[in-house]
Amino acid sequence: MITYVIVLLYLGSMVAIGLASHRAARNTPDDYFLAGRSIGPVVLFFTLIATNFSAFFFLGFAGVGYRVGYSYYPIMAFGTGLVALAFYFIGFKAWRLGRMRGYITPPEMIGDLLGSRVLQVVVSIVMVQFTIPYLAIQPIGAGYLLSQLTDGAIPYYMGATILTVCMVFYVFLGGMRSVAATDVAQGIMMFVLMVLAVFALGNALGGLSDANARVMDIQPALFSREGLDGFFTKRNWFSYMLLWILAVPMFPQVFMRFFTARSKASLQTAAILYPIITAVLFIFPIIIGVLGHLVHPGLVGTDADQILPMMLASLAPEWLAALVMVGALAAFMSTMDSQLLALSSILTRDLYRTFVNPDVTIDQQVKIGRWLVVALAVVGLLVALNPPQTIFAIATEAFTGLAVLFPTTIAALHWKRATAAGCIASIVVGELMLFGFHYGVIPAAWSGGFLPVTPIIAVTTAVLVVGSLFGQRRATVT
């Protein structure tokens, strides 16, 4: 019973915070999608962190920790921490241009800087296509968690639906203002409760040191650089580091945070704190995954993604398991609400306004954006109905598709010689290569032992440079 009470209190409080923020909202695209570009340093930091810490952080990290071991930590902690460099190379200039020119979405900015509506549409399609699978991870995670911790009383799909409905309600009404307000509360909750979970589970196993020693006796490879079954070869390790660095700033929900900042100081604060918090927190779910071998040995595939709720159900008292579950739900909701809002803005401004109704009014844009939030949430639930792969596999492929946009974004902001034709060719070639690797048209051996992202980025960068050098020069962006 206490599990239901804690979950209901959490969901009710998030809806209440969202509703309170809704009262300050104005019915304009700038306000609904970007909170009027008024987010200060503390809130921006929390909303960036909360947006990036998703079901992948709570369940995916623990699942990879179980399947591979501690070698996953430096890849995620330092690979993601280095994303802070994007705040300098992308964020500051995007923030300045956004305020000067009124950009709301990343495709809008990139298309305008290179003077191409076609490029704007191409970037929009890529962002939508590869964000939707990552979006679906959130209800998948909620379904796993609620089902495990209620011993099946809340079925998987009902749990996924409950989370989605509550979150859609406050996003529909308040947009980015509601998202930012709930992100602060959710960010604090997920930090505190994840740390609490690790020490509580470690204590139940006789202490973290003793528990790790026992795992070392039965699975020493979990403590090696390569990980279990030699998963992280040096080339694989390098590829994952590269993947996180390039992909995370291309998430539309992360990129649009650059437009929401009140000032340059807000971005500077976030750039300093972001790598610190990732270095500290990313170890905790991986610890839980590794220690899971003591309680639930022999898990494979998607079953390993459920190791965190399984450990809580096995070792923690009901009240603690429920509290930690709330922290996980906070991670899911704080990512999904931002993804829905970002995709809604792209579909409204970059595709609907381009192909359906170029004369759409400001009020109509907000109305369409709200209903697209609902429609996209339904799409996420449909994907979650039958999860196709492990959370880690879904995230890796989605991240690769988005990483293809990184060379174009850097070129649009910093290379005066870049052309729209070169960027379009770069993106198209990169996505064709990704599909080629996925479907086996391009042999896996051609990647040279790296993940597909490494040769893909090398080729797409070369295509962009060559295509731009032979194209027409563009006007300088100031």
Secondary structure, DSSP 8 states (H G I E B T S, - for coil): -HHHHHHHHHHHHHHHHHHHHHTT--SSHHHHHHGGG-B-HHHHHHHHHHHHS-HIIIIIHHHHHHHT-TTHHHHHHHHHHTTHHHIIIIIHHHHHHHHHH---SHHHHHHHHTT-HHHHHHHHHHHHHHHHHHHHHHHHHHHHHHHHHTTTSS-HHHHHHHHHHHHHHHHHHHHHHHHHHHHHHHHHHHHHHHHHHHHHHHHHTT-HHHHHHHHHHH-GGGGSSS-GGG---HHHHHHHHHHHHHHGGGSHHHHHHHHHBSSHHHHHHHHHHHHHHHHHHTHHHHHHHHHHHHHSTT--GGGGGGHHHHHHHHHS-HHHHHHHHHHHHHHHHHHHHHHHHHHHHHIIIIIIIIII-TT--HHHHHHHHHHHHHHHHHHHHHHHTS--S-HHHHHHHHHHHHHTTHHHHHHHHH-TT--HHHHHHHHHHHHHHHHHHHHTSS-GGGGTTS-THHHHHHHHHHHHHHHHHTS-------
